[in-house]
Amino acid sequence: MWKIAIADAVTKVAVKTFKTAFGRMLGTTTYQKERSVFKAVSWSAEQVAETALVDSSGDGSIEITDLIITTDKANGGTVVLHWDDGTNEEIIITTALTDLPIRLNMHFVGKVQGWQGASLYYTVAGANSTGAITVVYVRHNKAGSLAYAEWNARR
């Protein structure tokens, strides 16, 4: 019998195997599945000022992998999710609560990643509303993040 281990060519980390009822199985996964965490907030108010949902924690960046937004219908209400580093701000999504309640569930296939130092914020404005936001994300270090000018040029 030969003992073989499959390893990543760059990191030299062995590929994962999983123990099942049928024996060991070779599996593949993504870094998002292995390293993601989530943050959830809810509100019940007329107005929520710009509030940090996920802090960038220094010079790294945040990559959103999943987003869930649920709200009640509220005439004149809006919910805004955006990146902000104190100098630059870019809106990810704006939802209007006027016609219908929001039931949004998004799994991002592309790379929805902010720039170095950009935190993820949300703002609720307008009518008295209730709702919740859940975001699943991965943190990247400075080496895996772009400065704002480079990030902005790529999109």
N, CA, C and O atoms as a GROMACS GRO file, in nm:
protein
  620
    1MET      N    1   0.084  -0.118   0.000
    1MET     CA    2   0.000   0.000   0.000
    1MET      C    3   0.089   0.124   0.000
    1MET      O    4   0.189   0.130   0.072
    2TRP      N    5   0.051   0.222  -0.080
    2TRP     CA    6   0.126   0.347  -0.088
    2TRP      C    7   0.057   0.452  -0.002
    2TRP      O    8  -0.066   0.461   0.000
    3LYS      N    9   0.136   0.528   0.068
    3LYS     CA   10   0.081   0.637   0.146
    3LYS      C   11   0.102   0.765   0.066
    3LYS      O   12   0.216   0.806   0.042
    4ILE      N   13  -0.008   0.829   0.023
    4ILE     CA   14  -0.001   0.948  -0.060
    4ILE      C   15  -0.081   1.060   0.006
    4ILE      O   16  -0.190   1.036   0.058
    5ALA      N   17  -0.027   1.179   0.004
    5ALA     CA   18  -0.099   1.296   0.053
    5ALA      C   19  -0.100   1.400  -0.058
    5ALA      O   20   0.005   1.428  -0.118
    6ILE      N   21  -0.214   1.456  -0.086
    6ILE     CA   22  -0.225   1.561  -0.187
    6ILE      C   23  -0.214   1.694  -0.114
    6ILE      O   24  -0.288   1.720  -0.018
    7ALA      N   25  -0.121   1.779  -0.159
    7ALA     CA   26  -0.098   1.908  -0.094
    7ALA      C   27  -0.108   2.020  -0.195
    7ALA      O   28  -0.080   2.002  -0.314
    8ASP      N   29  -0.149   2.137  -0.147
    8ASP     CA   30  -0.154   2.257  -0.229
    8ASP      C   31  -0.012   2.294  -0.271
    8ASP      O   32   0.080   2.291  -0.189
    9ALA      N   33   0.007   2.328  -0.397
    9ALA     CA   34   0.140   2.358  -0.450
    9ALA      C   35   0.201   2.483  -0.388
    9ALA      O   36   0.322   2.492  -0.372
   10VAL      N   37   0.117   2.581  -0.351
   10VAL     CA   38   0.167   2.707  -0.297
   10VAL      C   39   0.183   2.701  -0.146
   10VAL      O   40   0.289   2.733  -0.093
   11THR      N   41   0.077   2.660  -0.075
   11THR     CA   42   0.078   2.664   0.071
   11THR      C   43   0.134   2.538   0.135
   11THR      O   44   0.170   2.539   0.253
   12LYS      N   45   0.143   2.430   0.058
   12LYS     CA   46   0.191   2.300   0.107
   12LYS      C   47   0.098   2.239   0.213
   12LYS      O   48   0.139   2.150   0.287
   13VAL      N   49  -0.025   2.287   0.219
   13VAL     CA   50  -0.124   2.234   0.312
   13VAL      C   51  -0.193   2.116   0.246
   13VAL      O   52  -0.232   2.122   0.129
   14ALA      N   53  -0.210   2.008   0.322
   14ALA     CA   54  -0.273   1.888   0.268
   14ALA      C   55  -0.422   1.912   0.241
   14ALA      O   56  -0.488   1.984   0.315
   15VAL      N   57  -0.472   1.853   0.134
   15VAL     CA   58  -0.614   1.860   0.100
   15VAL      C   59  -0.692   1.781   0.205
   15VAL      O   60  -0.645   1.678   0.253
   16LYS      N   61  -0.809   1.829   0.240
   16LYS     CA   62  -0.887   1.766   0.345
   16LYS      C   63  -0.950   1.635   0.302
   16LYS      O   64  -0.991   1.618   0.187
   17THR      N   65  -0.957   1.544   0.397
   17THR     CA   66  -1.035   1.422   0.378
   17THR      C   67  -1.137   1.418   0.491
   17THR      O   68  -1.115   1.471   0.599
   18PHE      N   69  -1.250   1.355   0.462
   18PHE     CA   70  -1.358   1.348   0.559
   18PHE      C   71  -1.389   1.202   0.588
   18PHE      O   72  -1.391   1.118   0.497
   19LYS      N   73  -1.413   1.171   0.714
   19LYS     CA   74  -1.446   1.035   0.754
   19LYS      C   75  -1.597   1.016   0.739
   19LYS      O   76  -1.675   1.093   0.796
   20THR      N   77  -1.637   0.915   0.663
   20THR     CA   78  -1.779   0.887   0.643
   20THR      C   79  -1.806   0.742   0.681
   20THR      O   80  -1.715   0.668   0.719
   21ALA      N   81  -1.931   0.702   0.670
   21ALA     CA   82  -1.969   0.563   0.700
   21ALA      C   83  -1.907   0.466   0.600
   21ALA      O   84  -1.897   0.346   0.627
   22PHE      N   85  -1.865   0.517   0.484
   22PHE     CA   86  -1.807   0.434   0.380
   22PHE      C   87  -1.654   0.439   0.379
   22PHE      O   88  -1.591   0.380   0.292
   23GLY      N   89  -1.596   0.509   0.475
   23GLY     CA   90  -1.451   0.524   0.480
   23GLY      C   91  -1.412   0.669   0.460
   23GLY      O   92  -1.497   0.757   0.469
   24ARG      N   93  -1.285   0.695   0.434
   24ARG     CA   94  -1.237   0.832   0.414
   24ARG      C   95  -1.268   0.879   0.273
   24ARG      O   96  -1.261   0.802   0.177
   25MET      N   97  -1.301   1.006   0.263
   25MET     CA   98  -1.340   1.063   0.135
   25MET      C   99  -1.261   1.191   0.112
   25MET      O  100  -1.243   1.272   0.203
   26LEU      N  101  -1.215   1.210  -0.010
   26LEU     CA  102  -1.146   1.332  -0.046
   26LEU      C  103  -1.250   1.440  -0.072
   26LEU      O  104  -1.348   1.416  -0.142
   27GLY      N  105  -1.230   1.557  -0.016
   27GLY     CA  106  -1.326   1.664  -0.034
   27GLY      C  107  -1.261   1.793  -0.074
   27GLY      O  108  -1.143   1.816  -0.047
   28THR      N  109  -1.336   1.877  -0.139
   28THR     CA  110  -1.287   2.010  -0.173
   28THR      C  111  -1.378   2.113  -0.108
   28THR      O  112  -1.497   2.088  -0.087
   29THR      N  113  -1.322   2.225  -0.078
   29THR     CA  114  -1.398   2.332  -0.017
   29THR      C  115  -1.334   2.465  -0.057
   29THR      O  116  -1.228   2.465  -0.120
   30THR      N  117  -1.395   2.574  -0.022
   30THR     CA  118  -1.340   2.706  -0.053
   30THR      C  119  -1.296   2.773   0.077
   30THR      O  120  -1.339   2.735   0.186
   31TYR      N  121  -1.212   2.874   0.063
   31TYR     CA  122  -1.170   2.945   0.184
   31TYR      C  123  -1.288   3.019   0.247
   31TYR      O  124  -1.289   3.041   0.368
   32GLN      N  125  -1.387   3.058   0.166
   32GLN     CA  126  -1.505   3.123   0.222
   32GLN      C  127  -1.579   3.029   0.317
   32GLN      O  128  -1.624   3.070   0.424
   33LYS      N  129  -1.592   2.902   0.277
   33LYS     CA  130  -1.661   2.805   0.361
   33LYS      C  131  -1.582   2.777   0.489
   33LYS      O  132  -1.640   2.756   0.595
   34GLU      N  133  -1.451   2.776   0.477
   34GLU     CA  134  -1.365   2.743   0.591
   34GLU      C  135  -1.346   2.860   0.688
   34GLU      O  136  -1.333   2.838   0.808
   35ARG      N  137  -1.342   2.981   0.638
   35ARG     CA  138  -1.302   3.096   0.719
   35ARG      C  139  -1.412   3.199   0.744
   35ARG      O  140  -1.387   3.299   0.812
   36SER      N  141  -1.533   3.178   0.692
   36SER     CA  142  -1.636   3.281   0.705
   36SER      C  143  -1.698   3.282   0.845
   36SER      O  144  -1.704   3.180   0.914
   37VAL      N  145  -1.743   3.401   0.883
   37VAL     CA  146  -1.817   3.423   1.007
   37VAL      C  147  -1.937   3.510   0.971
   37VAL      O  148  -1.946   3.558   0.858
   38PHE      N  149  -2.029   3.530   1.066
   38PHE     CA  150  -2.144   3.613   1.034
   38PHE      C  151  -2.170   3.713   1.144
   38PHE      O  152  -2.127   3.696   1.258
   39LYS      N  153  -2.243   3.817   1.106
   39LYS     CA  154  -2.286   3.920   1.200
   39LYS      C  155  -2.431   3.951   1.168
   39LYS      O  156  -2.467   3.963   1.051
   40ALA      N  157  -2.514   3.963   1.269
   40ALA     CA  158  -2.656   3.993   1.250
   40ALA      C  159  -2.696   4.110   1.337
   40ALA      O  160  -2.653   4.121   1.452
   41VAL      N  161  -2.780   4.197   1.283
   41VAL     CA  162  -2.835   4.310   1.358
   41VAL      C  163  -2.985   4.318   1.329
   41VAL      O  164  -3.032   4.273   1.224
   42SER      N  165  -3.057   4.375   1.422
   42SER     CA  166  -3.200   4.400   1.399
   42SER      C  167  -3.232   4.538   1.455
   42SER      O  168  -3.160   4.590   1.539
   43TRP      N  169  -3.341   4.595   1.407
   43TRP     CA  170  -3.383   4.726   1.454
   43TRP      C  171  -3.534   4.733   1.458
   43TRP      O  172  -3.603   4.657   1.391
   44SER      N  173  -3.583   4.826   1.537
   44SER     CA  174  -3.725   4.858   1.544
   44SER      C  175  -3.731   5.006   1.582
   44SER      O  176  -3.751   5.041   1.698
   45ALA      N  177  -3.715   5.090   1.482
   45ALA     CA  178  -3.705   5.233   1.508
   45ALA      C  179  -3.738   5.312   1.383
   45ALA      O  180  -3.742   5.259   1.272
   46GLU      N  181  -3.760   5.442   1.403
   46GLU     CA  182  -3.787   5.528   1.288
   46GLU      C  183  -3.659   5.556   1.212
   46GLU      O  184  -3.660   5.564   1.089
   47GLN      N  185  -3.551   5.571   1.282
   47GLN     CA  186  -3.425   5.607   1.218
   47GLN      C  187  -3.310   5.537   1.288
   47GLN      O  188  -3.303   5.535   1.411
   48VAL      N  189  -3.220   5.480   1.211
   48VAL     CA  190  -3.095   5.427   1.264
   48VAL      C  191  -2.984   5.499   1.190
   48VAL      O  192  -2.971   5.487   1.068
   49ALA      N  193  -2.903   5.573   1.265
   49ALA     CA  194  -2.792   5.646   1.204
   49ALA      C  195  -2.692   5.547   1.146
   49ALA      O  196  -2.699   5.427   1.174
   50GLU      N  197  -2.601   5.598   1.065
   50GLU     CA  198  -2.497   5.512   1.007
   50GLU      C  199  -2.431   5.432   1.121
   50GLU      O  200  -2.375   5.490   1.214
   51THR      N  201  -2.439   5.302   1.111
   51THR     CA  202  -2.390   5.212   1.217
   51THR      C  203  -2.300   5.106   1.156
   51THR      O  204  -2.333   5.046   1.053
   52ALA      N  205  -2.185   5.083   1.218
   52ALA     CA  206  -2.092   4.981   1.168
   52ALA      C  207  -2.152   4.843   1.188
   52ALA      O  208  -2.190   4.806   1.299
   53LEU      N  209  -2.160   4.768   1.080
   53LEU     CA  210  -2.207   4.630   1.087
   53LEU      C  211  -2.088   4.537   1.105
   53LEU      O  212  -2.090   4.448   1.190
   54VAL      N  213  -1.983   4.558   1.023
   54VAL     CA  214  -1.858   4.482   1.034
   54VAL      C  215  -1.742   4.580   1.022
   54VAL      O  216  -1.730   4.650   0.922
   55ASP      N  217  -1.656   4.584   1.123
   55ASP     CA  218  -1.540   4.672   1.123
   55ASP      C  219  -1.426   4.607   1.046
   55ASP      O  220  -1.405   4.486   1.055
   56SER      N  221  -1.351   4.687   0.970
   56SER     CA  222  -1.243   4.631   0.888
   56SER      C  223  -1.123   4.586   0.971
   56SER      O  224  -1.042   4.508   0.922
   57SER      N  225  -1.110   4.632   1.092
   57SER     CA  226  -0.999   4.594   1.182
   57SER      C  227  -0.863   4.623   1.122
   57SER      O  228  -0.780   4.533   1.108
   58GLY      N  229  -0.839   4.748   1.086
   58GLY     CA  230  -0.707   4.787   1.036
   58GLY      C  231  -0.699   4.801   0.886
   58GLY      O  232  -0.791   4.852   0.822
   59ASP      N  233  -0.586   4.754   0.830
   59ASP     CA  234  -0.560   4.772   0.687
   59ASP      C  235  -0.613   4.659   0.600
   59ASP      O  236  -0.590   4.660   0.479
   60GLY      N  237  -0.682   4.563   0.657
   60GLY     CA  238  -0.737   4.454   0.579
   60GLY      C  239  -0.866   4.495   0.511
   60GLY      O  240  -0.901   4.613   0.509
   61SER      N  241  -0.938   4.397   0.457
   61SER     CA  242  -1.065   4.424   0.392
   61SER      C  243  -1.164   4.312   0.424
   61SER      O  244  -1.129   4.209   0.483
   62ILE      N  245  -1.288   4.335   0.386
   62ILE     CA  246  -1.398   4.242   0.413
   62ILE      C  247  -1.456   4.196   0.280
   62ILE      O  248  -1.481   4.277   0.191
   63GLU      N  249  -1.477   4.067   0.268
   63GLU     CA  250  -1.543   4.010   0.151
   63GLU      C  251  -1.678   3.953   0.196
   63GLU      O  252  -1.684   3.868   0.284
   64ILE      N  253  -1.785   4.001   0.135
   64ILE     CA  254  -1.919   3.952   0.166
   64ILE      C  255  -1.945   3.826   0.085
   64ILE      O  256  -1.926   3.825  -0.036
   65THR      N  257  -1.989   3.718   0.152
   65THR     CA  258  -2.022   3.595   0.080
   65THR      C  259  -2.173   3.573   0.074
   65THR      O  260  -2.223   3.517  -0.023
   66ASP      N  261  -2.245   3.617   0.177
   66ASP     CA  262  -2.390   3.601   0.181
   66ASP      C  263  -2.452   3.722   0.248
   66ASP      O  264  -2.391   3.783   0.336
   67LEU      N  265  -2.573   3.757   0.206
   67LEU     CA  266  -2.642   3.872   0.263
   67LEU      C  267  -2.791   3.840   0.273
   67LEU      O  268  -2.852   3.794   0.176
   68ILE      N  269  -2.848   3.864   0.391
   68ILE     CA  270  -2.992   3.846   0.413
   68ILE      C  271  -3.046   3.976   0.472
   68ILE      O  272  -2.995   4.024   0.574
   69ILE      N  273  -3.148   4.032   0.408
   69ILE     CA  274  -3.215   4.151   0.461
   69ILE      C  275  -3.364   4.122   0.465
   69ILE      O  276  -3.422   4.081   0.365
   70THR      N  277  -3.425   4.143   0.580
   70THR     CA  278  -3.571   4.129   0.594
   70THR      C  279  -3.625   4.253   0.664
   70THR      O  280  -3.566   4.300   0.762
   71THR      N  281  -3.736   4.305   0.615
   71THR     CA  282  -3.798   4.422   0.676
   71THR      C  283  -3.949   4.411   0.665
   71THR      O  284  -4.002   4.332   0.588
   72ASP      N  285  -4.017   4.492   0.745
   72ASP     CA  286  -4.160   4.512   0.727
   72ASP      C  287  -4.180   4.627   0.628
   72ASP      O  288  -4.088   4.706   0.604
   73LYS      N  289  -4.300   4.635   0.571
   73LYS     CA  290  -4.333   4.746   0.482
   73LYS      C  291  -4.345   4.872   0.567
   73LYS      O  292  -4.406   4.870   0.674
   74ALA      N  293  -4.286   4.981   0.519
   74ALA     CA  294  -4.294   5.108   0.591
   74ALA      C  295  -4.287   5.221   0.489
   74ALA      O  296  -4.184   5.239   0.423
   75ASN      N  297  -4.393   5.297   0.474
   75ASN     CA  298  -4.396   5.405   0.376
   75ASN      C  299  -4.282   5.503   0.397
   75ASN      O  300  -4.266   5.558   0.506
   76GLY      N  301  -4.205   5.525   0.293
   76GLY     CA  302  -4.096   5.623   0.298
   76GLY      C  303  -3.968   5.572   0.361
   76GLY      O  304  -3.874   5.650   0.378
   77GLY      N  305  -3.961   5.445   0.396
   77GLY     CA  306  -3.842   5.392   0.460
   77GLY      C  307  -3.740   5.339   0.361
   77GLY      O  308  -3.776   5.290   0.254
   78THR      N  309  -3.612   5.348   0.397
   78THR     CA  310  -3.506   5.290   0.316
   78THR      C  311  -3.402   5.226   0.407
   78THR      O  312  -3.382   5.268   0.521
   79VAL      N  313  -3.335   5.124   0.354
   79VAL     CA  314  -3.221   5.061   0.420
   79VAL      C  315  -3.106   5.066   0.321
   79VAL      O  316  -3.120   5.024   0.206
   80VAL      N  317  -2.992   5.116   0.366
   80VAL     CA  318  -2.874   5.129   0.282
   80VAL      C  319  -2.759   5.052   0.345
   80VAL      O  320  -2.732   5.065   0.465
   81LEU      N  321  -2.690   4.972   0.264
   81LEU     CA  322  -2.571   4.898   0.308
   81LEU      C  323  -2.455   4.952   0.224
   81LEU      O  324  -2.464   4.956   0.101
   82HIS      N  325  -2.346   4.994   0.291
   82HIS     CA  326  -2.237   5.055   0.215
   82HIS      C  327  -2.102   5.035   0.282
   82HIS      O  328  -2.092   5.010   0.402
   83TRP      N  329  -1.995   5.047   0.198
   83TRP     CA  330  -1.857   5.048   0.247
   83TRP      C  331  -1.821   5.192   0.282
   83TRP      O  332  -1.869   5.285   0.218
   84ASP      N  333  -1.737   5.209   0.384
   84ASP     CA  334  -1.691   5.343   0.420
   84ASP      C  335  -1.559   5.331   0.496
   84ASP      O  336  -1.546   5.251   0.588
   85ASP      N  337  -1.460   5.412   0.455
   85ASP     CA  338  -1.332   5.411   0.526
   85ASP      C  339  -1.303   5.544   0.595
   85ASP      O  340  -1.192   5.568   0.641
   86GLY      N  341  -1.404   5.631   0.602
   86GLY     CA  342  -1.386   5.762   0.661
   86GLY      C  343  -1.358   5.869   0.558
   86GLY      O  344  -1.379   5.987   0.583
   87THR      N  345  -1.309   5.829   0.441
   87THR     CA  346  -1.282   5.922   0.330
   87THR      C  347  -1.369   5.889   0.210
   87THR      O  348  -1.430   5.978   0.150
   88ASN      N  349  -1.374   5.762   0.174
   88ASN     CA  350  -1.450   5.717   0.058
   88ASN      C  351  -1.569   5.634   0.103
   88ASN      O  352  -1.562   5.560   0.202
   89GLU      N  353  -1.679   5.646   0.028
   89GLU     CA  354  -1.800   5.569   0.059
   89GLU      C  355  -1.858   5.516  -0.072
   89GLU      O  356  -1.869   5.590  -0.171
   90GLU      N  357  -1.894   5.388  -0.072
   90GLU     CA  358  -1.956   5.327  -0.190
   90GLU      C  359  -2.076   5.244  -0.145
   90GLU      O  360  -2.064   5.159  -0.056
   91ILE      N  361  -2.191   5.268  -0.205
   91ILE     CA  362  -2.315   5.197  -0.169
   91ILE      C  363  -2.316   5.059  -0.234
   91ILE      O  364  -2.286   5.044  -0.352
   92ILE      N  365  -2.350   4.960  -0.156
   92ILE     CA  366  -2.366   4.823  -0.206
   92ILE      C  367  -2.510   4.801  -0.250
   92ILE      O  368  -2.535   4.752  -0.360
   93ILE      N  369  -2.604   4.838  -0.162
   93ILE     CA  370  -2.745   4.818  -0.196
   93ILE      C  371  -2.830   4.919  -0.119
   93ILE      O  372  -2.803   4.950  -0.004
   94THR      N  373  -2.934   4.968  -0.186
   94THR     CA  374  -3.035   5.053  -0.124
   94THR      C  375  -3.170   4.987  -0.147
   94THR      O  376  -3.205   4.956  -0.261
   95THR      N  377  -3.245   4.966  -0.041
   95THR     CA  378  -3.377   4.903  -0.055
   95THR      C  379  -3.484   5.002  -0.007
   95THR      O  380  -3.468   5.066   0.096
   96ALA      N  381  -3.591   5.013  -0.082
   96ALA     CA  382  -3.705   5.098  -0.046
   96ALA      C  383  -3.812   5.010   0.017
   96ALA      O  384  -3.847   4.905  -0.037
   97LEU      N  385  -3.865   5.053   0.131
   97LEU     CA  386  -3.963   4.973   0.205
   97LEU      C  387  -4.106   5.017   0.176
   97LEU      O  388  -4.198   4.969   0.242
   98THR      N  389  -4.126   5.105   0.080
   98THR     CA  390  -4.256   5.168   0.058
   98THR      C  391  -4.362   5.072   0.006
   98THR      O  392  -4.474   5.071   0.059
   99ASP      N  393  -4.332   4.992  -0.095
   99ASP     CA  394  -4.435   4.911  -0.159
   99ASP      C  395  -4.455   4.774  -0.096
   99ASP      O  396  -4.568   4.728  -0.081
  100LEU      N  397  -4.347   4.711  -0.060
  100LEU     CA  398  -4.352   4.574  -0.008
  100LEU      C  399  -4.248   4.555   0.101
  100LEU      O  400  -4.151   4.630   0.108
  101PRO      N  401  -4.267   4.456   0.187
  101PRO     CA  402  -4.158   4.422   0.279
  101PRO      C  403  -4.042   4.363   0.200
  101PRO      O  404  -4.062   4.303   0.095
  102ILE      N  405  -3.923   4.379   0.250
  102ILE     CA  406  -3.803   4.326   0.183
  102ILE      C  407  -3.774   4.186   0.236
  102ILE      O  408  -3.771   4.164   0.357
  103ARG      N  409  -3.755   4.094   0.146
  103ARG     CA  410  -3.711   3.956   0.178
  103ARG      C  411  -3.599   3.924   0.080
  103ARG      O  412  -3.625   3.868  -0.027
  104LEU      N  413  -3.477   3.959   0.114
  104LEU     CA  414  -3.363   3.947   0.025
  104LEU      C  415  -3.264   3.846   0.081
  104LEU      O  416  -3.221   3.857   0.195
  105ASN      N  417  -3.229   3.747  -0.001
  105ASN     CA  418  -3.131   3.646   0.037
  105ASN      C  419  -3.036   3.630  -0.081
  105ASN      O  420  -3.076   3.581  -0.186
  106MET      N  421  -2.910   3.672  -0.063
  106MET     CA  422  -2.815   3.670  -0.174
  106MET      C  423  -2.690   3.591  -0.135
  106MET      O  424  -2.630   3.616  -0.030
  107HIS      N  425  -2.653   3.498  -0.221
  107HIS     CA  426  -2.525   3.429  -0.209
  107HIS      C  427  -2.440   3.479  -0.324
  107HIS      O  428  -2.471   3.455  -0.441
  108PHE      N  429  -2.332   3.550  -0.292
  108PHE     CA  430  -2.250   3.610  -0.395
  108PHE      C  431  -2.154   3.508  -0.454
  108PHE      O  432  -2.078   3.445  -0.380
  109VAL      N  433  -2.156   3.491  -0.585
  109VAL     CA  434  -2.065   3.402  -0.654
  109VAL      C  435  -1.938   3.478  -0.690
  109VAL      O  436  -1.828   3.423  -0.684
  110GLY      N  437  -1.953   3.603  -0.727
  110GLY     CA  438  -1.837   3.688  -0.757
  110GLY      C  439  -1.774   3.736  -0.628
  110GLY      O  440  -1.822   3.705  -0.518
  111LYS      N  441  -1.668   3.809  -0.640
  111LYS     CA  442  -1.594   3.855  -0.523
  111LYS      C  443  -1.642   3.995  -0.484
  111LYS      O  444  -1.597   4.093  -0.543
  112VAL      N  445  -1.730   4.004  -0.387
  112VAL     CA  446  -1.780   4.132  -0.337
  112VAL      C  447  -1.694   4.168  -0.216
  112VAL      O  448  -1.728   4.139  -0.102
  113GLN      N  449  -1.583   4.233  -0.245
  113GLN     CA  450  -1.484   4.265  -0.144
  113GLN      C  451  -1.458   4.414  -0.140
  113GLN      O  452  -1.442   4.477  -0.244
  114GLY      N  453  -1.453   4.471  -0.021
  114GLY     CA  454  -1.422   4.612  -0.005
  114GLY      C  455  -1.273   4.637  -0.021
  114GLY      O  456  -1.197   4.546  -0.053
  115TRP      N  457  -1.232   4.760   0.001
  115TRP     CA  458  -1.092   4.798  -0.010
  115TRP      C  459  -1.029   4.804   0.128
  115TRP      O  460  -1.097   4.785   0.229
  116GLN      N  461  -0.899   4.831   0.133
  116GLN     CA  462  -0.825   4.838   0.259
  116GLN      C  463  -0.888   4.941   0.353
  116GLN      O  464  -0.908   5.056   0.316
  117GLY      N  465  -0.918   4.897   0.473
  117GLY     CA  466  -0.969   4.988   0.575
  117GLY      C  467  -1.116   5.021   0.566
  117GLY      O  468  -1.166   5.095   0.650
  118ALA      N  469  -1.187   4.969   0.468
  118ALA     CA  470  -1.330   5.000   0.453
  118ALA      C  471  -1.413   4.907   0.541
  118ALA      O  472  -1.403   4.785   0.532
  119SER      N  473  -1.495   4.968   0.627
  119SER     CA  474  -1.587   4.892   0.710
  119SER      C  475  -1.722   4.885   0.641
  119SER      O  476  -1.750   4.963   0.550
  120LEU      N  477  -1.805   4.792   0.685
  120LEU     CA  478  -1.939   4.774   0.629
  120LEU      C  479  -2.039   4.841   0.723
  120LEU      O  480  -2.045   4.808   0.841
  121TYR      N  481  -2.118   4.934   0.670
  121TYR     CA  482  -2.215   5.010   0.749
  121TYR      C  483  -2.356   4.988   0.695
  121TYR      O  484  -2.375   4.951   0.580
  122TYR      N  485  -2.455   5.013   0.783
  122TYR     CA  486  -2.594   5.016   0.739
  122TYR      C  487  -2.660   5.140   0.798
  122TYR      O  488  -2.621   5.189   0.903
  123THR      N  489  -2.761   5.189   0.726
  123THR     CA  490  -2.839   5.304   0.770
  123THR      C  491  -2.986   5.276   0.740
  123THR      O  492  -3.019   5.226   0.633
  124VAL      N  493  -3.072   5.308   0.835
  124VAL     CA  494  -3.216   5.298   0.814
  124VAL      C  495  -3.271   5.440   0.822
  124VAL      O  496  -3.243   5.512   0.918
  125ALA      N  497  -3.347   5.479   0.722
  125ALA     CA  498  -3.400   5.615   0.720
  125ALA      C  499  -3.548   5.614   0.684
  125ALA      O  500  -3.598   5.519   0.624
  126GLY      N  501  -3.615   5.721   0.721
  126GLY     CA  502  -3.755   5.736   0.681
  126GLY      C  503  -3.852   5.690   0.787
  126GLY      O  504  -3.841   5.729   0.903
  127ALA      N  505  -3.946   5.608   0.747
  127ALA     CA  506  -4.058   5.570   0.832
  127ALA      C  507  -4.016   5.474   0.943
  127ALA      O  508  -3.908   5.414   0.938
  128ASN      N  509  -4.102   5.461   1.042
  128ASN     CA  510  -4.082   5.367   1.151
  128ASN      C  511  -4.084   5.225   1.094
  128ASN      O  512  -4.184   5.184   1.035
  129SER      N  513  -3.977   5.151   1.110
  129SER     CA  514  -3.969   5.019   1.049
  129SER      C  515  -3.901   4.920   1.143
  129SER      O  516  -3.833   4.958   1.238
  130THR      N  517  -3.921   4.793   1.113
  130THR     CA  518  -3.850   4.687   1.183
  130THR      C  519  -3.784   4.599   1.078
  130THR      O  520  -3.836   4.583   0.967
  131GLY      N  521  -3.671   4.544   1.112
  131GLY     CA  522  -3.602   4.458   1.017
  131GLY      C  523  -3.476   4.399   1.074
  131GLY      O  524  -3.443   4.420   1.191
  132ALA      N  525  -3.406   4.324   0.991
  132ALA     CA  526  -3.282   4.259   1.032
  132ALA      C  527  -3.190   4.242   0.911
  132ALA      O  528  -3.236   4.226   0.798
  133ILE      N  529  -3.061   4.246   0.939
  133ILE     CA  530  -2.960   4.220   0.837
  133ILE      C  531  -2.865   4.116   0.892
  133ILE      O  532  -2.818   4.126   1.005
  134THR      N  533  -2.838   4.014   0.811
  134THR     CA  534  -2.736   3.916   0.844
  134THR      C  535  -2.636   3.915   0.729
  134THR      O  536  -2.675   3.902   0.612
  135VAL      N  537  -2.510   3.929   0.762
  135VAL     CA  538  -2.405   3.927   0.660
  135VAL      C  539  -2.303   3.820   0.698
  135VAL      O  540  -2.257   3.814   0.812
  136VAL      N  541  -2.268   3.737   0.599
  136VAL     CA  542  -2.163   3.637   0.616
  136VAL      C  543  -2.042   3.692   0.542
  136VAL      O  544  -2.054   3.736   0.427
  137TYR      N  545  -1.926   3.689   0.606
  137TYR     CA  546  -1.810   3.754   0.548
  137TYR      C  547  -1.680   3.683   0.583
  137TYR      O  548  -1.675   3.599   0.673
  138VAL      N  549  -1.576   3.719   0.508
  138VAL     CA  550  -1.440   3.670   0.529
  138VAL      C  551  -1.351   3.793   0.541
  138VAL      O  552  -1.366   3.889   0.465
  139ARG      N  553  -1.259   3.790   0.634
  139ARG     CA  554  -1.161   3.898   0.647
  139ARG      C  555  -1.036   3.865   0.565
  139ARG      O  556  -0.991   3.750   0.562
  140HIS      N  557  -0.982   3.966   0.498
  140HIS     CA  558  -0.857   3.952   0.424
  140HIS      C  559  -0.753   4.043   0.488
  140HIS      O  560  -0.786   4.151   0.536
  141ASN      N  561  -0.627   4.000   0.488
  141ASN     CA  562  -0.521   4.084   0.542
  141ASN      C  563  -0.483   4.191   0.440
  141ASN      O  564  -0.538   4.196   0.331
  142LYS      N  565  -0.387   4.276   0.476
  142LYS     CA  566  -0.348   4.386   0.389
  142LYS      C  567  -0.296   4.335   0.254
  142LYS      O  568  -0.324   4.395   0.151
  143ALA      N  569  -0.221   4.225   0.256
  143ALA     CA  570  -0.166   4.170   0.131
  143ALA      C  571  -0.276   4.124   0.036
  143ALA      O  572  -0.257   4.126  -0.086
  144GLY      N  573  -0.390   4.082   0.089
  144GLY     CA  574  -0.500   4.035   0.006
  144GLY      C  575  -0.604   4.142  -0.022
  144GLY      O  576  -0.715   4.112  -0.066
  145SER      N  577  -0.569   4.269   0.005
  145SER     CA  578  -0.663   4.380  -0.010
  145SER      C  579  -0.605   4.487  -0.100
  145SER      O  580  -0.483   4.502  -0.111
  146LEU      N  581  -0.693   4.561  -0.165
  146LEU     CA  582  -0.651   4.670  -0.254
  146LEU      C  583  -0.674   4.805  -0.189
  146LEU      O  584  -0.766   4.822  -0.109
  147ALA      N  585  -0.589   4.902  -0.222
  147ALA     CA  586  -0.612   5.040  -0.183
  147ALA      C  587  -0.735   5.090  -0.259
  147ALA      O  588  -0.771   5.034  -0.362
  148TYR      N  589  -0.801   5.196  -0.210
  148TYR     CA  590  -0.925   5.242  -0.271
  148TYR      C  591  -0.908   5.276  -0.419
  148TYR      O  592  -0.990   5.235  -0.501
  149ALA      N  593  -0.804   5.349  -0.455
  149ALA     CA  594  -0.786   5.389  -0.596
  149ALA      C  595  -0.776   5.268  -0.688
  149ALA      O  596  -0.837   5.267  -0.795
  150GLU      N  597  -0.701   5.167  -0.648
  150GLU     CA  598  -0.689   5.045  -0.729
  150GLU      C  599  -0.821   4.967  -0.732
  150GLU      O  600  -0.862   4.915  -0.836
  151TRP      N  601  -0.887   4.958  -0.615
  151TRP     CA  602  -1.015   4.890  -0.605
  151TRP      C  603  -1.118   4.956  -0.696
  151TRP      O  604  -1.190   4.888  -0.769
  152ASN      N  605  -1.123   5.088  -0.693
  152ASN     CA  606  -1.219   5.165  -0.772
  152ASN      C  607  -1.191   5.151  -0.921
  152ASN      O  608  -1.285   5.148  -1.001
  153ALA      N  609  -1.064   5.142  -0.960
  153ALA     CA  610  -1.028   5.128  -1.102
  153ALA      C  611  -1.067   4.992  -1.157
  153ALA      O  612  -1.091   4.980  -1.277
  154ARG      N  613  -1.074   4.890  -1.072
  154ARG     CA  614  -1.104   4.754  -1.118
  154ARG      C  615  -1.252   4.725  -1.136
  154ARG      O  616  -1.287   4.629  -1.205
  155ARG      N  617  -1.336   4.803  -1.078
  155ARG     CA  618  -1.479   4.769  -1.084
  155ARG      C  619  -1.551   4.835  -1.198
  155ARG      O  620  -1.671   4.815  -1.215
   0.00000   0.00000   0.00000
